[in-house]
Amino acid sequence: MTLSFPTRRLALGLLGATLLCGAPGALAKKRAAPQGDEAPDLITYGRRDDVMAFGAELAERRGLDAAWVQAGLQRARFVPSVTKFIMPPPAGTAKNWAAYRSRFVEPLRISKGAAFWRANERWLKTAEELYGVPPEIIVGIVGVETIYGQQMGNFRVIDALATLAFDFPAGRKNRSAFFRDELEQLFVLCHSEGLDPLQPKGSFAGAMGMPQFMPSSFNKYAVDMDGDGHVDLARSAADVIGSVAHYLAEFGWRRDLPTRFGVAVPVDSSDRAALLAPDIVPSFTLAEFAERGASIDPAALAAGVRLDATGGIGKLALVELQNGDAAPSYVAGTSNFYAITRYNWSSYYALAVIELGEAVAREVGRSTR
């Protein structure tokens, strides 16, 4: 999937540190503890034998020049703030859909989204024709991710990925293997696009460009929609639009299928629990929803009739969104709702994308599905 994180404001603080001294271990030299993100280069990964070995293996595996790969890794830096930002929120932090929604469905994103839509209507139409993904979904994703390129991240991607690949912090599930794979994919990307590995900038997790693609997603799903011979997800709106649409299509987007329907949840707690058990994975037919006491918006039935020739609306998921101390919100999510969660595994993210896109569509006077 795309490990896609909606861009957040990154506050860079200096962290006091001292130099760790000692003999090198069997595989890795001991590192000097970093002073902070903006401190002199006390720590570069060129000092690490294990990192240099990784580079040599990567180069052999991918048919790349070993000296070029290792030169890039030698200049990669440990970034203390990356290890802070990757940590989950404190335990017990209550989820709140209303608060989450207000961060993304707001005047700035709606205004910029309308401008993005009007400026790129040709490409949005082309992407829908090719991949079946409507403009409001693409516009919603780019708005949630980076406010249409306003907040794409200022970390050197090689630094962020190296930090998480080789010094993943304790306190959460270790994902260093994932980030080693992404670091490898970064070198593949830079080789194919003719970039210096130190050039790409992105988020603290290594996501890049307006749509915040991880390197592996770039290599698999990014498309050169403007036909200039390169994929540019930072400056080419055409490439951004085509790549987002292609990504969703590859994860099962169905043309003309709505993303969700209104639903009244079962009164019986056991029926409600049964429908919630699969989480966001569409698992129930309309009939199974009804058998469990869930009342679906009549629009679902109308959509089922309209899409009968292509399989109806398919299976649904009962999606619950917490609202702090208030009652939860619920929607019946389709396979297209689920496809959006392949961009970011969160029902809150998916619904924010959908509702921002709908708000922008209203701003530009367009109807939505």
Secondary structure in CASP SS format (residue, H / E / C, confidence):
PFRMAT SS
TARGET T0000
AUTHOR 0000-0000-0000
METHOD secondary structure of the structure
MODEL  1
M C 1.00
T C 1.00
L C 1.00
S C 1.00
F C 1.00
P C 1.00
T C 1.00
R C 1.00
R C 1.00
L C 1.00
A C 1.00
L C 1.00
G C 1.00
L E 1.00
L C 1.00
G C 1.00
A C 1.00
T C 1.00
L C 1.00
L C 1.00
C C 1.00
G C 1.00
A C 1.00
P C 1.00
G C 1.00
A C 1.00
L C 1.00
A C 1.00
K C 1.00
K C 1.00
R C 1.00
A C 1.00
A C 1.00
P C 1.00
Q C 1.00
G E 1.00
D C 1.00
E C 1.00
A C 1.00
P C 1.00
D C 1.00
L C 1.00
I C 1.00
T E 1.00
Y H 1.00
G H 1.00
R H 1.00
R C 1.00
D H 1.00
D H 1.00
V H 1.00
M H 1.00
A H 1.00
F H 1.00
G H 1.00
A H 1.00
E H 1.00
L H 1.00
A H 1.00
E H 1.00
R H 1.00
R H 1.00
G C 1.00
L C 1.00
D C 1.00
A H 1.00
A H 1.00
W H 1.00
V H 1.00
Q H 1.00
A H 1.00
G H 1.00
L H 1.00
Q H 1.00
R H 1.00
A C 1.00
R E 1.00
F C 1.00
V C 1.00
P H 1.00
S H 1.00
V H 1.00
T H 1.00
K H 1.00
F H 1.00
I C 1.00
M C 1.00
P C 1.00
P C 1.00
P C 1.00
A C 1.00
G C 1.00
T C 1.00
A C 1.00
K C 1.00
N E 1.00
W H 1.00
A H 1.00
A H 1.00
Y H 1.00
R H 1.00
S H 1.00
R H 1.00
F H 1.00
V C 1.00
E C 1.00
P H 1.00
L H 1.00
R H 1.00
I H 1.00
S H 1.00
K H 1.00
G H 1.00
A H 1.00
A H 1.00
F H 1.00
W H 1.00
R H 1.00
A H 1.00
N C 1.00
E H 1.00
R H 1.00
W H 1.00
L H 1.00
K H 1.00
T H 1.00
A H 1.00
E H 1.00
E H 1.00
L H 1.00
Y H 1.00
G C 1.00
V C 1.00
P C 1.00
P H 1.00
E H 1.00
I H 1.00
I H 1.00
V H 1.00
G H 1.00
I H 1.00
V H 1.00
G H 1.00
V H 1.00
E H 1.00
T H 1.00
I C 1.00
Y C 1.00
G C 1.00
Q C 1.00
Q C 1.00
M C 1.00
G C 1.00
N C 1.00
F E 1.00
R E 1.00
V H 1.00
I H 1.00
D H 1.00
A H 1.00
L H 1.00
A H 1.00
T H 1.00
L H 1.00
A H 1.00
F H 1.00
D C 1.00
F C 1.00
P C 1.00
A C 1.00
G C 1.00
R C 1.00
K C 1.00
N C 1.00
R C 1.00
S H 1.00
A H 1.00
F H 1.00
F H 1.00
R H 1.00
D H 1.00
E H 1.00
L H 1.00
E H 1.00
Q H 1.00
L H 1.00
F H 1.00
V H 1.00
L H 1.00
C H 1.00
H H 1.00
S H 1.00
E H 1.00
G C 1.00
L C 1.00
D C 1.00
P C 1.00
L C 1.00
Q C 1.00
P C 1.00
K E 1.00
G E 1.00
S C 1.00
F C 1.00
A C 1.00
G C 1.00
A C 1.00
M E 1.00
G C 1.00
M C 1.00
P C 1.00
Q C 1.00
F E 1.00
M C 1.00
P H 1.00
S H 1.00
S H 1.00
F H 1.00
N H 1.00
K H 1.00
Y H 1.00
A C 1.00
V C 1.00
D C 1.00
M C 1.00
D C 1.00
G C 1.00
D C 1.00
G C 1.00
H C 1.00
V C 1.00
D C 1.00
L C 1.00
A C 1.00
R C 1.00
S C 1.00
A H 1.00
A H 1.00
D H 1.00
V H 1.00
I H 1.00
G H 1.00
S H 1.00
V H 1.00
A H 1.00
H H 1.00
Y H 1.00
L H 1.00
A H 1.00
E H 1.00
F C 1.00
G C 1.00
W C 1.00
R C 1.00
R C 1.00
D C 1.00
L C 1.00
P C 1.00
T C 1.00
R E 1.00
F E 1.00
G C 1.00
V E 1.00
A E 1.00
V C 1.00
P C 1.00
V C 1.00
D C 1.00
S H 1.00
S H 1.00
D H 1.00
R H 1.00
A H 1.00
A H 1.00
L H 1.00
L H 1.00
A C 1.00
P C 1.00
D C 1.00
I C 1.00
V C 1.00
P C 1.00
S C 1.00
F E 1.00
T C 1.00
L H 1.00
A H 1.00
E H 1.00
F H 1.00
A H 1.00
E H 1.00
R C 1.00
G C 1.00
A C 1.00
S E 1.00
I E 1.00
D C 1.00
P H 1.00
A H 1.00
A H 1.00
L H 1.00
A H 1.00
A H 1.00
G H 1.00
V H 1.00
R H 1.00
L C 1.00
D H 1.00
A H 1.00
T H 1.00
G C 1.00
G C 1.00
I C 1.00
G C 1.00
K C 1.00
L E 1.00
A E 1.00
L E 1.00
V E 1.00
E E 1.00
L E 1.00
Q E 1.00
N E 1.00
G C 1.00
D C 1.00
A E 1.00
A E 1.00
P E 1.00
S E 1.00
Y E 1.00
V E 1.00
A E 1.00
G E 1.00
T C 1.00
S H 1.00
N H 1.00
F H 1.00
Y H 1.00
A H 1.00
I H 1.00
T H 1.00
R C 1.00
Y C 1.00
N C 1.00
W C 1.00
S C 1.00
S H 1.00
Y H 1.00
Y H 1.00
A H 1.00
L H 1.00
A H 1.00
V H 1.00
I H 1.00
E H 1.00
L H 1.00
G H 1.00
E H 1.00
A H 1.00
V H 1.00
A H 1.00
R H 1.00
E H 1.00
V C 1.00
G C 1.00
R C 1.00
S C 1.00
T C 1.00
R C 1.00
END
